[in-house]
């Protein structure tokens, strides 16, 4: 094949890919290739560029149009062989003939709501009095039409004979949604994190607008904790980031998750909790076999009925505890993979002497150590040359609400002497707590309580440290 023949074949194939015909009112997307004083040329993948009236796109002359910008418009028709386009027509920019053209081509028009009644909205478009029936105001039923008075809205013209002008905002919203849905079809995938706006709160979940298309957050996906009332988590109009966990285009359903858009509280469960560790908890549910206790946001453990009766056989956990009750529990076992924690009301290891790294240590005994490292979840305390334990941040927060994971390294610099009590030993890991009695080392519990009783002129906790002989 000659070079000329190959060129002709490629040229013909290129033209075949170009769109040859448009329907009046068809929405097109193109790229600006030229900006003039009166018109804007747009590449719409046709045999010629589309022409937009610049005043239609930029009525105030301040739109800052540039070559390469993407624009959306509607096909109006052809004039002298040119493809004429228009964006939605604004009320103050159009006359009767423009309204007729918009009606015939299906181009949206903008109108101002001047009145409302039980039947719908009165709308002014280009000096004409139009009417939008209540069933055509929105995609959902509208209860209060008066809230629309004074607003500028976009409508499709469904009927026009020179005098009678009937409008539909719902049809325009449906068209916009269809375009948004198509764009989502092309780019949305399960696992994506996307922003959205809370559109509607129902008993079964929350609808989130993803840009013209709504997705549903089921109640179980709002938070890692049980949620009875969605308004405790989100509010209408709030912007949220959600994770796409299900897509069914055949049923027009997108399932979302708010809780999965953030970290799973079980991901670092082994860093935050150790077997034998004491925890402040709240009973969330009673079952025949035991009580579920919330020990952290999104983390519940089971206090089995056999551990509730102090050795006595119970008919039901409600015999001794109730929902909402706050109590101190101990972590027995952690199953991270199955998201399960077993709890007890007492530390079964207390009083036992156990071996760790070749040295013996007694559970329940007080030990003086030195801070080896500060982490967001607590302090690693070196007890001797071979043994280091974890003093969880919850122990420190219980006596000083000013303590946080971000301030631990400043409040407890490496080498700070501190007196602790051995709470539990599991798998060679030592869990520590704060003693309540004074000693030769730094008794944090007593010192913090004393500091809070003094006036604000006492100084900072750093000043308190400075007065200690460490």
RODO-2510 file (C-alpha; in nm, 4 decimals, decimal comma):
residues 470
     n   res          X          Y          Z
     1     x     0,0000     0,0000     0,0000
     2     x     0,1330     0,3410    -0,0965
     3     x     0,1901     0,6156     0,1573
     4     x    -0,0872     0,8237    -0,0033
     5     x    -0,3364     0,5352     0,0240
     6     x    -0,2437     0,4752     0,3881
     7     x    -0,2885     0,8468     0,4633
     8     x    -0,6342     0,8449     0,2972
     9     x    -0,7341     0,5370     0,5007
    10     x    -0,6293     0,6951     0,8298
    11     x    -0,8043     1,0201     0,7361
    12     x    -1,1273     0,8363     0,6554
    13     x    -1,1066     0,6424     0,9817
    14     x    -1,0534     0,9674     1,1690
    15     x    -1,3652     1,1208     1,0116
    16     x    -1,5652     0,8059     1,0897
    17     x    -1,4958     0,8594     1,4587
    18     x    -1,6335     1,2120     1,4473
    19     x    -1,9947     1,2662     1,5411
    20     x    -2,2052     1,3530     1,2373
    21     x    -2,5435     1,4427     1,3885
    22     x    -2,6804     1,5958     1,7067
    23     x    -3,0314     1,6180     1,8447
    24     x    -3,1659     1,9606     1,9469
    25     x    -3,1102     2,0022     2,3195
    26     x    -2,8438     1,7299     2,3323
    27     x    -2,5822     1,8009     2,5936
    28     x    -2,2243     1,8059     2,4673
    29     x    -1,8852     1,8427     2,6344
    30     x    -1,5966     2,0061     2,4549
    31     x    -1,2661     2,1862     2,4843
    32     x    -1,2243     2,5552     2,4028
    33     x    -0,9930     2,6027     2,1026
    34     x    -1,0437     2,9744     2,0465
    35     x    -1,1798     3,2712     2,2434
    36     x    -1,2949     3,5762     2,0475
    37     x    -1,4623     3,9003     2,1459
    38     x    -1,8075     3,7757     2,0397
    39     x    -1,7804     3,3967     2,0125
    40     x    -1,6055     3,0951     2,1573
    41     x    -1,5083     2,7941     1,9432
    42     x    -1,5352     2,4532     2,1080
    43     x    -1,3967     2,1194     1,9879
    44     x    -1,6878     1,8760     2,0333
    45     x    -1,5410     1,5899     1,8282
    46     x    -1,7469     1,6821     1,5214
    47     x    -1,6420     1,7731     1,1680
    48     x    -1,6464     2,1378     1,2710
    49     x    -1,6174     2,3233     1,5990
    50     x    -1,9210     2,4283     1,7966
    51     x    -1,9887     2,8002     1,8319
    52     x    -2,0912     2,9588     2,1623
    53     x    -2,2045     3,3164     2,1974
    54     x    -1,9469     3,4638     2,4366
    55     x    -2,2133     3,6758     2,6055
    56     x    -2,3977     3,3515     2,6761
    57     x    -2,0928     3,1970     2,8434
    58     x    -1,9480     3,5136     2,9953
    59     x    -2,2279     3,7742     3,0394
    60     x    -2,0209     3,9925     3,2754
    61     x    -1,6914     3,9612     3,0888
    62     x    -1,5108     3,8206     3,3907
    63     x    -1,5194     3,4428     3,3325
    64     x    -1,1492     3,4303     3,2385
    65     x    -1,2076     3,1837     2,9547
    66     x    -0,8944     3,0141     2,8222
    67     x    -0,8007     2,7742     2,5445
    68     x    -0,8003     2,4213     2,6817
    69     x    -1,0856     2,4777     2,9290
    70     x    -1,3614     2,2157     2,9270
    71     x    -1,7179     2,3435     2,8832
    72     x    -2,0628     2,1866     2,8758
    73     x    -2,3314     2,3201     2,6439
    74     x    -2,6414     2,2209     2,4456
    75     x    -2,6792     2,1708     2,0722
    76     x    -2,9175     2,4328     1,9322
    77     x    -2,8940     2,3799     1,5569
    78     x    -2,6945     2,4941     1,2551
    79     x    -2,6599     2,8415     1,1078
    80     x    -2,4779     2,8802     0,7764
    81     x    -2,3202     2,5377     0,8291
    82     x    -2,1899     2,6215     1,1783
    83     x    -2,2822     2,4093     1,4805
    84     x    -2,4519     2,6460     1,7252
    85     x    -2,4320     2,5763     2,0975
    86     x    -2,5791     2,7394     2,4080
    87     x    -2,5419     2,7025     2,7813
    88     x    -2,8464     2,7340     3,0036
    89     x    -3,0234     3,0635     2,9361
    90     x    -3,0383     3,3175     3,2168
    91     x    -3,3654     3,4974     3,2729
    92     x    -3,2338     3,8512     3,2256
    93     x    -3,0448     3,7576     2,9068
    94     x    -3,3313     3,6120     2,6990
    95     x    -3,6435     3,7273     2,5199
    96     x    -3,9532     3,5535     2,3827
    97     x    -3,7711     3,4103     2,0819
    98     x    -3,5004     3,2661     2,3064
    99     x    -3,7651     3,1013     2,5216
   100     x    -3,9183     2,9452     2,2110
   101     x    -3,5739     2,8236     2,1001
   102     x    -3,5003     2,6818     2,4453
   103     x    -3,8373     2,5005     2,4420
   104     x    -3,7772     2,3483     2,0993
   105     x    -3,4134     2,2545     2,1680
   106     x    -3,4636     2,1406     2,5267
   107     x    -3,2164     2,3915     2,6648
   108     x    -3,2508     2,4692     3,0384
   109     x    -3,3559     2,8220     3,1363
   110     x    -3,3043     3,0108     3,4572
   111     x    -3,5971     3,1733     3,6328
   112     x    -3,6727     3,3540     3,9568
   113     x    -3,9403     3,2192     4,1885
   114     x    -4,1823     3,5054     4,2566
   115     x    -4,4566     3,3206     4,4401
   116     x    -4,5702     2,9859     4,5775
   117     x    -4,8935     2,8042     4,6609
   118     x    -5,0087     2,4510     4,7345
   119     x    -5,0053     2,3721     4,3619
   120     x    -4,6480     2,4798     4,2855
   121     x    -4,4247     2,7793     4,2075
   122     x    -4,4764     3,0985     4,0087
   123     x    -4,1615     3,1711     3,8095
   124     x    -4,0493     3,4742     3,6062
   125     x    -3,8572     3,3851     3,2884
   126     x    -3,7620     3,6623     3,0445
   127     x    -4,0547     3,8778     3,1589
   128     x    -4,2955     3,5881     3,1149
   129     x    -4,4964     3,4336     3,3975
   130     x    -4,4304     3,0619     3,4190
   131     x    -4,5562     2,7901     3,6492
   132     x    -4,3789     2,4862     3,7944
   133     x    -4,6206     2,2213     3,9357
   134     x    -4,5364     2,0952     4,2844
   135     x    -4,4643     1,7473     4,1472
   136     x    -4,1970     1,8991     3,9197
   137     x    -4,0094     2,1074     4,1789
   138     x    -3,7728     1,8370     4,2999
   139     x    -3,6911     1,4689     4,2673
   140     x    -3,8386     1,4181     4,6122
   141     x    -4,1729     1,5365     4,7460
   142     x    -4,1732     1,9022     4,8547
   143     x    -4,3704     1,9935     5,1652
   144     x    -4,2992     2,3669     5,1950
   145     x    -4,3050     2,5565     4,8643
   146     x    -4,2624     2,8950     5,0346
   147     x    -3,8948     2,8250     5,1034
   148     x    -3,8241     2,8637     4,7282
   149     x    -3,9574     3,2196     4,7002
   150     x    -3,6881     3,4633     4,5850
   151     x    -3,4482     3,1939     4,4645
   152     x    -3,3077     3,1561     4,1123
   153     x    -3,3530     2,8036     3,9804
   154     x    -3,2908     2,6185     3,6548
   155     x    -3,5824     2,4567     3,4707
   156     x    -3,6692     2,2660     3,1560
   157     x    -3,9624     2,4085     2,9551
   158     x    -4,2237     2,1330     2,9149
   159     x    -4,4952     2,3470     2,7537
   160     x    -4,4943     2,6855     2,5760
   161     x    -4,7408     2,8362     2,3281
   162     x    -4,6566     3,2053     2,3609
   163     x    -4,8779     3,2563     2,6651
   164     x    -4,8760     2,9384     2,8688
   165     x    -4,5291     2,8560     3,0107
   166     x    -4,5011     2,5332     3,2114
   167     x    -4,1675     2,4485     3,3717
   168     x    -4,0056     2,1466     3,5330
   169     x    -3,7066     2,1650     3,7634
   170     x    -3,7314     1,7906     3,8203
   171     x    -3,6605     1,7119     3,4537
   172     x    -3,3506     1,9304     3,4650
   173     x    -3,2296     1,7565     3,7816
   174     x    -3,2965     1,4170     3,6224
   175     x    -3,0869     1,5160     3,3192
   176     x    -2,8052     1,6392     3,5429
   177     x    -2,8205     1,3211     3,7478
   178     x    -2,8066     1,1059     3,4354
   179     x    -2,4861     1,2816     3,3289
   180     x    -2,3360     1,2526     3,6755
   181     x    -2,4333     0,8857     3,6914
   182     x    -2,2631     0,8191     3,3609
   183     x    -1,9450     0,9872     3,4813
   184     x    -1,9552     0,7836     3,8008
   185     x    -2,0078     0,4644     3,6003
   186     x    -1,6847     0,5338     3,4156
   187     x    -1,4694     0,6192     3,7155
   188     x    -1,6233     0,4870     4,0384
   189     x    -1,5013     0,1593     4,1886
   190     x    -1,5477    -0,0285     4,5140
   191     x    -1,2867     0,0780     4,7666
   192     x    -1,2740     0,4396     4,6456
   193     x    -1,2734     0,7207     4,9028
   194     x    -1,4865     1,0111     4,7778
   195     x    -1,6349     1,3305     4,9248
   196     x    -2,0092     1,3789     4,9471
   197     x    -2,2793     1,5886     5,1107
   198     x    -2,5327     1,4535     5,3587
   199     x    -2,8626     1,4860     5,1720
   200     x    -3,1185     1,3003     5,3822
   201     x    -3,1243     1,1185     5,7159
   202     x    -3,3595     0,8228     5,7557
   203     x    -3,4208     0,5574     6,0220
   204     x    -3,2317     0,2982     5,8188
   205     x    -2,9342     0,5110     5,7148
   206     x    -2,8027     0,8301     5,5575
   207     x    -2,8222     0,9341     5,1921
   208     x    -2,5115     1,1121     5,0668
   209     x    -2,5033     1,3135     4,7445
   210     x    -2,1928     1,2219     4,5455
   211     x    -2,2438     1,4910     4,2844
   212     x    -2,5970     1,4391     4,1526
   213     x    -2,6179     1,0713     4,2489
   214     x    -2,7067     0,9550     4,5991
   215     x    -2,5418     0,6702     4,7855
   216     x    -2,6621     0,5136     5,1115
   217     x    -2,4687     0,4723     5,4356
   218     x    -2,6472     0,1964     5,6315
   219     x    -2,6764     0,2576     6,0051
   220     x    -2,4198    -0,0162     6,0735
   221     x    -2,1619     0,1697     5,8602
   222     x    -2,1893     0,5103     6,0300
   223     x    -1,9468     0,4374     6,3150
   224     x    -1,7530     0,1530     6,4703
   225     x    -1,9814     0,1826     6,7748
   226     x    -2,3530     0,1034     6,7629
   227     x    -2,5525     0,4060     6,6450
   228     x    -2,9204     0,4403     6,7351
   229     x    -2,9704     0,7928     6,5983
   230     x    -2,7827     0,8989     6,2834
   231     x    -2,8093     1,2671     6,3804
   232     x    -2,5574     1,1951     6,6575
   233     x    -2,2979     1,1321     6,3846
   234     x    -2,3887     1,3559     6,0867
   235     x    -2,6057     1,6570     6,0044
   236     x    -2,7865     1,7514     5,6787
   237     x    -2,5605     1,9518     5,4484
   238     x    -2,2416     1,8283     5,6142
   239     x    -1,9519     1,7328     5,3872
   240     x    -1,8170     1,3852     5,4609
   241     x    -1,5594     1,1491     5,3125
   242     x    -1,7011     0,8010     5,2525
   243     x    -1,5759     0,4677     5,1221
   244     x    -1,7583     0,2904     4,8396
   245     x    -1,8325    -0,0646     4,9604
   246     x    -2,0907    -0,1717     4,7038
   247     x    -2,2089    -0,0769     4,3526
   248     x    -2,5197    -0,2131     4,1796
   249     x    -2,5831    -0,0083     3,8663
   250     x    -2,8686    -0,2391     3,7660
   251     x    -3,0632    -0,1314     4,0740
   252     x    -2,9089     0,2167     4,0894
   253     x    -2,7643     0,1508     4,4331
   254     x    -2,4350     0,2701     4,5734
   255     x    -2,3542     0,1535     4,9256
   256     x    -2,1188     0,3654     5,1316
   257     x    -1,9361     0,3482     5,4622
   258     x    -1,8379     0,6379     5,6846
   259     x    -1,6593     0,4288     5,9459
   260     x    -1,4414     0,2467     5,6917
   261     x    -1,3224     0,5800     5,5514
   262     x    -1,1168     0,6141     5,8702
   263     x    -0,8850     0,3789     6,0586
   264     x    -1,0154     0,0528     6,2014
   265     x    -0,9810     0,0695     6,5841
   266     x    -0,8771    -0,2954     6,5795
   267     x    -0,5745    -0,2354     6,3569
   268     x    -0,3513    -0,1332     6,6481
   269     x    -0,5400    -0,3198     6,9201
   270     x    -0,2267    -0,5090     7,0285
   271     x    -0,0444    -0,1803     7,0871
   272     x    -0,3233    -0,0287     7,2936
   273     x    -0,4274    -0,3276     7,5047
   274     x    -0,2404    -0,6124     7,6705
   275     x    -0,3753    -0,9156     7,8576
   276     x    -0,4086    -0,8286     8,2246
   277     x    -0,4478    -0,4581     8,1565
   278     x    -0,7177    -0,2762     8,3563
   279     x    -0,9695    -0,0741     8,1542
   280     x    -1,2556     0,1585     8,2366
   281     x    -1,5588     0,0311     8,0476
   282     x    -1,9311     0,0817     7,9970
   283     x    -2,1798    -0,2039     7,9582
   284     x    -2,3521    -0,1701     7,6203
   285     x    -2,5592    -0,4887     7,5989
   286     x    -2,6661    -0,7792     7,8182
   287     x    -2,7052    -1,1291     7,6764
   288     x    -2,7804    -1,4607     7,8452
   289     x    -2,4152    -1,5587     7,8207
   290     x    -2,2653    -1,2327     7,9483
   291     x    -2,2250    -0,8564     7,9171
   292     x    -2,0630    -0,6620     7,6323
   293     x    -1,8411    -0,3826     7,7624
   294     x    -1,7179    -0,0864     7,5570
   295     x    -1,3555    -0,0209     7,6538
   296     x    -1,2669     0,2194     7,3682
   297     x    -1,4447     0,3791     7,0696
   298     x    -1,5350     0,0918     6,8395
   299     x    -1,3937    -0,1733     7,0736
   300     x    -1,6147    -0,3995     7,2859
   301     x    -1,5180    -0,6982     7,4923
   302     x    -1,7215    -0,9795     7,6479
   303     x    -1,7520    -1,0203     8,0228
   304     x    -1,8742    -1,3802     8,0433
   305     x    -2,1516    -1,4621     8,2914
   306     x    -1,9198    -1,7072     8,4669
   307     x    -1,6987    -1,4133     8,5672
   308     x    -1,9808    -1,1982     8,7035
   309     x    -2,1172    -1,3835     9,0052
   310     x    -1,8097    -1,3844     9,2269
   311     x    -1,8228    -1,7624     9,2226
   312     x    -2,2040    -1,7820     9,2388
   313     x    -2,4135    -1,9202     8,9549
   314     x    -2,6280    -1,6496     8,7896
   315     x    -2,9492    -1,6923     8,5921
   316     x    -2,8781    -1,3794     8,3887
   317     x    -2,6140    -1,0996     8,3920
   318     x    -2,8903    -0,8502     8,4848
   319     x    -2,8857    -1,0063     8,8321
   320     x    -2,5669    -0,8101     8,9082
   321     x    -2,5095    -0,5497     8,6328
   322     x    -2,7142    -0,3267     8,4006
   323     x    -2,6728    -0,1551     8,0624
   324     x    -2,4979     0,1805     8,0865
   325     x    -2,3140     0,0804     8,4029
   326     x    -1,9513     0,1895     8,4241
   327     x    -1,7017    -0,0469     8,5772
   328     x    -1,3363    -0,1478     8,5724
   329     x    -1,2499    -0,4659     8,3867
   330     x    -0,9345    -0,6537     8,2995
   331     x    -0,8300    -0,7786     7,9574
   332     x    -0,7970    -1,1590     7,9566
   333     x    -0,7447    -1,2495     7,5898
   334     x    -0,7313    -1,0622     7,2566
   335     x    -0,8238    -1,2150     6,9202
   336     x    -0,7415    -0,9406     6,6712
   337     x    -0,8408    -1,1379     6,3621
   338     x    -1,1897    -1,2169     6,4928
   339     x    -1,2318    -0,8799     6,6672
   340     x    -1,2887    -1,0391     7,0065
   341     x    -1,1700    -0,9493     7,3559
   342     x    -1,2386    -1,1557     7,6662
   343     x    -1,2732    -0,9569     7,9902
   344     x    -1,2868    -1,0258     8,3633
   345     x    -1,3651    -0,8301     8,6792
   346     x    -1,0497    -0,9262     8,8635
   347     x    -0,6876    -0,9909     8,7788
   348     x    -0,6304    -1,3643     8,8170
   349     x    -0,2505    -1,3160     8,8100
   350     x    -0,2326    -1,0930     9,1185
   351     x     0,0095    -1,2337     9,3764
   352     x     0,1783    -1,4759     9,1381
   353     x     0,5527    -1,4609     9,0901
   354     x     0,6427    -1,5155     8,7253
   355     x     0,9626    -1,5358     8,5270
   356     x     1,0374    -1,2928     8,2433
   357     x     1,3697    -1,2990     8,0575
   358     x     1,5282    -1,5091     8,3313
   359     x     1,4242    -1,2776     8,6165
   360     x     1,1282    -1,3149     8,8530
   361     x     0,8644    -1,0499     8,9053
   362     x     0,5499    -1,0491     9,1197
   363     x     0,2154    -0,9426     8,9748
   364     x     0,0663    -0,6731     9,1979
   365     x     0,4021    -0,5633     9,3332
   366     x     0,5332    -0,2068     9,3110
   367     x     0,8506    -0,1434     9,1169
   368     x     1,0593     0,1675     9,0575
   369     x     1,1706     0,2116     8,6987
   370     x     1,2787     0,4722     8,4472
   371     x     1,1010     0,5914     8,1349
   372     x     1,2673     0,4257     7,8374
   373     x     1,0410     0,5614     7,5582
   374     x     0,7146     0,7526     7,5168
   375     x     0,4651     0,6415     7,2534
   376     x     0,1181     0,7804     7,1693
   377     x    -0,0366     0,4843     7,3522
   378     x     0,1774     0,4938     7,6688
   379     x     0,5182     0,4789     7,8356
   380     x     0,7700     0,1972     7,8140
   381     x     0,9261     0,1759     8,1604
   382     x     1,2578    -0,0029     8,2142
   383     x     1,2237    -0,1985     8,5381
   384     x     1,5749    -0,3413     8,5403
   385     x     1,8521    -0,4324     8,2977
   386     x     1,6413    -0,7015     8,1300
   387     x     1,2746    -0,6149     8,1881
   388     x     1,0613    -0,3387     8,0335
   389     x     0,6865    -0,2927     8,0797
   390     x     0,4131    -0,0783     7,9248
   391     x     0,2280     0,1828     8,1289
   392     x    -0,0795     0,2431     7,9134
   393     x    -0,1908     0,6016     7,8575
   394     x    -0,5329     0,5240     8,0085
   395     x    -0,3616     0,4887     8,3477
   396     x    -0,2201     0,8406     8,3173
   397     x    -0,5412     0,9900     8,1726
   398     x    -0,7346     0,8565     8,4715
   399     x    -0,5472     1,0909     8,7049
   400     x    -0,4752     1,3831     8,4700
   401     x    -0,7136     1,4778     8,1879
   402     x    -0,4411     1,7022     8,0400
   403     x    -0,2335     1,4029     7,9378
   404     x    -0,2430     1,3012     7,5714
   405     x    -0,0450     1,0849     7,3342
   406     x     0,1107     1,3977     7,1870
   407     x     0,2366     1,5340     7,5193
   408     x     0,3741     1,2190     7,6834
   409     x     0,7288     1,2672     7,5534
   410     x     0,7397     1,6181     7,7064
   411     x     0,5829     1,5275     8,0404
   412     x     0,7896     1,2122     8,0791
   413     x     1,1320     1,2529     7,9117
   414     x     1,3555     0,9512     7,8773
   415     x     1,5215     0,8609     8,2075
   416     x     1,2434     0,9995     8,4310
   417     x     1,2105     0,7892     8,7452
   418     x     0,8607     0,6522     8,8016
   419     x     0,7003     0,4108     9,0479
   420     x     0,4638     0,1573     8,8927
   421     x     0,2741    -0,1559     8,9876
   422     x     0,2935    -0,4778     8,7833
   423     x    -0,0616    -0,5458     8,6580
   424     x    -0,0120    -0,8559     8,4460
   425     x     0,2354    -1,0643     8,2471
   426     x     0,1438    -1,2311     7,9198
   427     x     0,3711    -1,3809     7,6579
   428     x     0,6705    -1,2067     7,8086
   429     x     0,4963    -0,8669     7,7954
   430     x     0,4565    -0,6764     8,1219
   431     x     0,1532    -0,4525     8,1759
   432     x     0,1980    -0,1752     8,4317
   433     x    -0,0266     0,0517     8,6351
   434     x     0,0086     0,3405     8,8777
   435     x     0,0350     0,2698     9,2515
   436     x    -0,1687     0,4722     9,4960
   437     x     0,0939     0,4974     9,7686
   438     x     0,3969     0,7197     9,7918
   439     x     0,7504     0,5889     9,7526
   440     x     1,1044     0,6847     9,6892
   441     x     1,0507     0,7222     9,3143
   442     x     0,8051     0,9415     9,1244
   443     x     0,4524     0,8591     9,2460
   444     x     0,2564     1,0038     8,9516
   445     x    -0,0916     0,9482     9,0953
   446     x    -0,0217     1,1340     9,4225
   447     x     0,1766     1,4102     9,2541
   448     x    -0,0934     1,4869     8,9961
   449     x    -0,3703     1,4940     9,2533
   450     x    -0,1653     1,7284     9,4696
   451     x    -0,0913     1,9542     9,1727
   452     x    -0,4601     1,9908     9,0805
   453     x    -0,5424     2,0973     9,4384
   454     x    -0,2988     2,3881     9,4204
   455     x    -0,3641     2,7207     9,2537
   456     x    -0,2773     2,7938     8,8937
   457     x     0,0222     2,9958     9,0176
   458     x     0,1828     2,6694     9,1266
   459     x     0,3324     2,6366     8,7798
   460     x     0,3441     2,3652     8,5198
   461     x     0,3936     1,9946     8,5647
   462     x     0,7471     2,0528     8,4389
   463     x     0,7991     2,2834     8,7387
   464     x     0,6752     2,0044     8,9652
   465     x     0,9310     1,7709     8,8144
   466     x     1,1991     2,0290     8,8748
   467     x     1,1269     2,0256     9,2491
   468     x     1,1757     1,6514     9,2732
   469     x     1,5036     1,4867     9,3622
   470     x     1,5228     1,2232     9,0876
***
